[in-house]
């Protein structure tokens, strides 16, 4: 990070911080990428091992013909391997395709939407004016007076708090999103290698979702700041006129209160916008790759053939009738031999009501050999019979 110049003490805060942070986050992403993707780094060895396992996995599926893997799918997986190797080992390509897209594209889009306006340049002017007004109001306040009592003391508190809220809710959010985005981009060699396997798909999706939300945050901050400065313009102009007149002994407190209220409201707007970006990015879903459903035996339907059957045109009516006739001819010689030998029983259905005989026949049938069995009677001794008499 020695290539970035130190920020001068007397430099303007807003452009100085933006330039310094842009330089340092780029240096952080580049050096972190180089440290992880180096030839002797642990992450480089891990990436090599993951690629080896992935290729072995492809060969295993091709040899055994499992999971429905086809030659065309194997070609796509080779293309996937080449893309992973290129993005995980070449910073120049990664910077053009990923880093510049995520860091510069939202800024360019914001410039197009605002028609070339630079809201952060106006932010510096607004912040300087608010600080000057707060200083002058504080000097006009009575000694020992509380800010809640109104007057110049409360005006100084409102203007100072509004200025800090304005900077933190716009410039602070923008710089914080850039720093976190640079950290995630520095981890790209590790995360890109994990994209090869289905088990780590959720981790890669979360990484992409976070980067998309962080990349869109500067765009939202720029648009929010432009609208906020447009609404603060009358109050800022009134405070500037009061500073020029040097009459703060009897001043109008409404511009100071308006600044405090608007900056607080837009801070909440910025919070809701960041939450909305997170919800939008959470809807991202990666397409199921070859390491997933097409390769996994667990996702295969039980009993389904491993290879797709050829599509056959349906037979015409004449062909269907001929096939049915041939099938009947083949079954006729076999039918008599398949019937059991023995007399057949004829069942006669009567329309009369049920009789006693039919009711008896409808009773339970005795087991074989038990039809003429003597019904056992209770045995009684002769002495018991004489005693009963």
C-alpha positions in Angstrom: 0.0 0.0 0.0 3.0 2.3 -0.2 2.0 3.4 -3.7 -0.9 5.6 -2.3 0.0 9.1 -1.3 -0.7 10.3 2.2 -3.7 12.6 2.6 -2.6 16.2 3.4 -3.9 17.7 6.6 -5.3 20.8 5.0 -6.9 18.9 2.0 -10.7 19.1 1.6 -12.3 16.2 3.5 -14.7 14.8 0.9 -12.5 14.6 -2.2 -9.5 13.7 -0.2 -11.2 10.8 1.5 -12.7 9.5 -1.7 -9.4 9.6 -3.5 -7.4 8.0 -0.7 -10.0 5.2 -0.1 -10.2 4.4 -3.9 -6.4 4.1 -4.1 -6.1 2.0 -1.0 -9.0 -0.4 -1.7 -7.6 -1.1 -5.1 -4.2 -1.8 -3.6 -5.8 -4.0 -1.0 -7.7 -6.0 -3.6 -4.7 -6.4 -5.9 -2.2 -7.4 -3.1 -4.7 -9.8 -1.5 -5.5 -11.4 -4.8 -1.7 -11.8 -5.5 -1.1 -13.3 -2.1 -3.8 -15.9 -2.4 -3.2 -16.8 -6.0 0.5 -17.1 -5.8 2.2 -20.3 -6.9 3.4 -21.3 -3.4 0.5 -20.0 -1.4 -1.8 -22.4 0.6 -4.8 -21.2 -1.4 -3.0 -21.8 -4.7 -2.3 -25.4 -3.5 -5.9 -25.8 -2.4 -7.1 -24.6 -5.8 -4.8 -27.1 -7.6 -6.2 -29.9 -5.4 -9.8 -28.8 -6.1 -9.2 -28.8 -9.8 -7.6 -32.2 -9.6 -10.5 -33.6 -7.7 -12.9 -32.1 -10.2 -11.2 -33.6 -13.2 -11.1 -37.0 -11.5 -14.8 -36.7 -10.7 -15.5 -36.0 -14.4 -13.4 -39.0 -15.5 -15.1 -41.3 -13.0 -18.6 -40.3 -14.2 -17.6 -40.7 -17.9 -16.1 -44.2 -17.4 -18.9 -45.6 -15.3 -21.7 -43.7 -17.2 -23.4 -42.6 -14.0 -25.4 -39.5 -13.3 -26.5 -38.9 -16.9 -23.2 -37.2 -17.9 -22.8 -36.7 -21.6 -19.9 -35.7 -23.8 -21.4 -32.3 -24.4 -21.6 -31.8 -20.6 -18.0 -32.8 -20.3 -17.0 -30.1 -22.8 -18.9 -27.5 -20.8 -17.2 -28.6 -17.7 -13.8 -28.2 -19.4 -14.8 -24.6 -20.3 -15.8 -24.1 -16.7 -12.4 -25.2 -15.5 -10.7 -22.9 -17.9 -12.8 -19.9 -16.7 -12.1 -20.7 -13.0 -8.3 -21.0 -13.7 -8.3 -17.7 -15.6 -10.2 -15.8 -13.0 -8.4 -17.3 -10.0 -4.8 -16.8 -11.3 -4.8 -13.7 -13.6 -5.3 -10.4 -11.8 -5.4 -8.4 -15.1 -8.3 -10.4 -16.5 -10.0 -10.4 -13.1 -9.6 -6.6 -12.8 -11.2 -6.0 -16.2 -14.1 -8.4 -15.9 -14.9 -8.2 -12.2 -13.2 -5.4 -10.3 -13.8 -2.6 -12.8 -17.4 -3.8 -13.4 -18.3 -3.7 -9.7 -16.4 -0.5 -8.7 -16.7 1.7 -11.8 -19.9 0.7 -13.5 -22.3 2.0 -10.7 -20.4 5.3 -10.7 -20.8 5.7 -14.4 -24.5 4.8 -14.2 -25.0 7.4 -11.5 -23.3 10.1 -13.7 -25.6 9.2 -16.6 -28.7 9.4 -14.3 -27.6 12.8 -12.9 -26.6 14.1 -16.3 -22.9 14.8 -15.3 -23.6 16.4 -11.9 -21.1 15.8 -9.1 -23.0 15.7 -5.9 -20.0 14.9 -3.7 -18.3 18.2 -4.8 -21.4 20.1 -3.6 -21.3 18.0 -0.4 -18.0 19.5 0.5 -19.4 23.0 0.0 -22.5 22.2 2.0 -20.5 20.7 4.9 -18.1 23.7 5.0 -21.0 26.1 5.1 -22.7 24.2 7.9 -19.5 24.1 10.0 -19.0 27.8 9.6 -22.6 28.5 10.6 -22.3 26.2 13.7 -19.1 28.0 14.8 -20.6 31.4 14.4 -23.8 30.4 16.2 -21.8 28.9 19.1 -19.8 32.1 19.5 -23.1 34.1 19.7 -24.6 31.8 22.4 -24.5 32.9 26.0 -22.0 31.3 28.3 -23.5 28.3 30.1 -26.7 28.1 28.1 -27.9 24.6 27.2 -28.6 23.6 23.7 -32.1 22.6 24.6 -33.0 26.1 25.6 -33.2 27.3 22.0 -31.4 30.3 20.6 -28.0 30.3 19.1 -26.9 27.3 21.2 -29.6 25.1 19.8 -29.0 26.4 16.3 -25.3 25.5 16.6 -26.2 22.0 17.9 -28.7 21.4 15.1 -26.5 22.6 12.3 -23.4 20.7 13.6 -25.4 17.5 14.1 -27.1 17.8 10.7 -23.8 18.3 8.9 -22.2 15.2 10.5 -25.3 13.2 9.7 -25.2 14.4 6.1 -21.6 13.3 5.7 -21.9 10.0 7.5 -25.2 8.9 5.8 -23.8 9.5 2.3 -20.0 9.6 2.1 -19.6 7.3 5.1 -21.8 4.6 3.6 -20.1 4.9 0.2 -16.6 4.5 1.6 -17.6 1.6 3.9 -19.2 -0.3 1.0 -16.0 0.2 -1.1 -13.8 -1.1 1.7 -15.9 -4.2 2.3 -16.2 -4.9 -1.4 -12.4 -4.7 -1.8 -12.0 -7.3 1.0 -14.5 -9.7 -0.8 -12.7 -9.2 -4.1 -9.4 -10.1 -2.5 -10.8 -13.5 -1.5 -11.8 -14.2 -5.1 -9.1 -17.0 -5.8 -10.5 -19.0 -2.9 -14.2 -18.5 -3.6 -13.9 -19.1 -7.4 -12.3 -22.5 -6.8 -15.2 -23.4 -4.5 -17.6 -22.7 -7.4 -16.7 -26.1 -8.9 -18.6 -28.2 -6.5 -22.3 -28.5 -5.5 -21.6 -28.7 -1.8 -20.1 -25.1 -1.8 -22.7 -23.6 -4.1 -24.3 -21.7 -1.2 -21.1 -20.1 -0.2 -20.4 -18.8 -3.7 -23.9 -17.5 -4.0 -23.6 -15.6 -0.8 -20.3 -14.1 -1.9 -21.9 -12.9 -5.2 -25.0 -11.5 -3.5 -22.9 -9.5 -1.0 -20.7 -8.1 -3.8 -23.7 -7.1 -5.9 -25.3 -5.3 -3.0 -22.1 -3.5 -2.0 -21.4 -2.5 -5.7 -24.9 -0.9 -6.0 -24.6 0.9 -2.7 -22.5 3.8 -4.1 -25.1 4.3 -6.8 -27.8 4.6 -4.2 -25.7 6.9 -2.1 -25.0 9.2 -5.0 -28.7 9.5 -6.0 -29.8 10.0 -2.4 -27.2 12.7 -1.9 -28.3 14.5 -5.0 -31.9 14.6 -3.8 -30.9 15.5 -0.3 -28.8 18.5 -1.4 -31.6 19.7 -3.6 -34.0 19.7 -0.7 -31.5 21.3 1.6 -30.7 24.1 -0.8 -33.1 26.7 0.6 -31.9 26.2 4.2 -28.3 26.3 3.2 -28.9 29.5 1.3 -30.6 31.1 4.3 -27.7 30.1 6.6 -25.3 31.6 4.1 -27.2 34.9 4.0 -27.2 35.0 7.8 -23.5 34.4 7.9 -22.9 37.2 5.5 -25.1 39.6 7.5 -23.4 38.6 10.8 -26.7 39.0 12.6 -27.0 35.9 14.8 -28.3 37.7 17.9 -31.8 37.6 16.6 -31.7 34.9 14.0 -34.3 32.6 12.5 -33.9 29.1 13.9 -36.0 27.4 11.2 -33.2 26.8 8.7 -31.1 25.0 11.4 -34.1 22.8 12.4 -34.8 22.0 8.8 -31.2 20.9 8.2 -31.4 18.6 11.3 -34.8 17.1 10.3 -33.9 16.5 6.6 -30.5 15.0 7.3 -32.1 12.6 9.9 -34.9 11.6 7.4 -32.4 10.9 4.6 -30.2 8.9 6.9 -33.3 6.6 7.4 -33.8 6.6 3.6 -30.3 5.5 3.1 -30.8 2.7 5.6 -33.9 1.5 3.9 -32.2 1.7 0.5 -29.4 -0.5 1.7 -31.9 -3.1 3.1 -33.7 -3.0 -0.2 -30.4 -3.7 -2.1 -29.8 -6.7 0.2 -33.3 -8.1 -0.5 -32.7 -7.6 -4.3 -29.3 -9.3 -4.2 -30.7 -12.2 -2.1 -32.9 -13.2 -5.1 -29.8 -14.2 -7.1 -29.7 -17.9 -7.9 -26.9 -19.6 -9.8 -27.9 -22.1 -12.5 -27.5 -25.7 -11.4 -24.2 -26.8 -12.9 -22.8 -30.1 -13.9 -21.6 -30.8 -10.4 -25.1 -30.9 -9.2 -28.2 -32.5 -10.6 -26.7 -33.9 -13.8 -23.9 -35.7 -11.9 -25.5 -36.8 -8.7 -27.0 -40.2 -8.4 -29.1 -39.1 -5.5 -31.1 -36.7 -7.7 -31.9 -39.4 -10.3 -35.4 -40.8 -10.4 -35.6 -44.4 -9.1 -36.1 -46.8 -11.9 -35.5 -44.3 -14.6 -33.0 -45.3 -17.4 -29.6 -43.7 -17.2 -29.6 -42.8 -20.8 -32.5 -41.1 -22.6 -34.5 -43.3 -24.9 -34.7 -42.5 -28.5 -37.7 -40.6 -29.7 -39.9 -42.9 -31.9 -42.7 -41.7 -34.0 -46.2 -43.0 -33.1 -47.5 -45.9 -35.3 -50.4 -45.3 -37.6 -53.8 -46.9 -37.2 -53.2 -49.7 -39.8 -49.8 -50.6 -38.1 -51.4 -50.7 -34.7 -54.2 -53.0 -35.9 -51.7 -55.3 -37.6 -49.6 -55.4 -34.4 -52.6 -56.3 -32.3 -53.6 -59.1 -34.7 -50.1 -60.6 -34.6 -50.2 -60.5 -30.8 -53.5 -62.3 -30.7 -52.3 -65.0 -33.0 -49.3 -65.6 -30.7 -51.5 -65.8 -27.6 -54.2 -68.2 -28.9 -52.0 -71.4 -29.0 -50.8 -70.8 -25.5 -54.2 -70.0 -23.9 -55.6 -73.6 -23.7 -52.4 -75.0 -22.1 -52.4 -72.2 -19.5 -55.9 -73.0 -18.2 -56.1 -75.5 -15.3 -57.4 -79.0 -16.1 -60.6 -79.9 -14.2 -64.3 -79.3 -14.1 -65.6 -75.8 -14.2 -68.2 -74.6 -11.9 -71.3 -72.8 -13.1 -72.7 -70.1 -10.9 -76.5 -69.5 -11.2 -77.8 -66.2 -9.9 -81.4 -66.2 -8.7 -83.6 -63.3 -8.5 -85.5 -64.7 -5.5 -84.9 -63.6 -2.0 -82.6 -65.4 0.3 -83.8 -68.8 1.7 -82.9 -70.7 4.8 -80.7 -73.0 2.7 -78.9 -70.2 1.2 -78.5 -68.6 4.6 -77.0 -71.9 5.9 -74.7 -72.1 2.9 -73.6 -68.5 3.5 -72.4 -69.5 7.0 -68.8 -70.1 7.8 -67.2 -73.2 6.2 -65.7 -75.8 8.6 -62.0 -76.6 8.1 -61.0 -79.7 6.2 -61.5 -82.8 8.3 -63.6 -81.1 11.0 -67.1 -81.5 9.4 -68.1 -84.8 11.2 -66.2 -84.3 14.3 -68.1 -85.1 17.5 -68.9 -82.1 19.6 -67.3 -82.5 23.0 -69.7 -82.4 25.9 -68.8 -81.6 29.5 -67.8 -84.7 31.5 -69.5 -85.4 34.9 -68.5 -88.0 37.5 -71.1 -90.6 38.7 -70.7 -89.5 42.3 -71.6 -86.0 41.4 -74.8 -87.3 39.6 -75.9 -89.3 42.7 -75.2 -86.4 45.0 -77.4 -84.2 42.8 -80.3 -86.6 43.2 
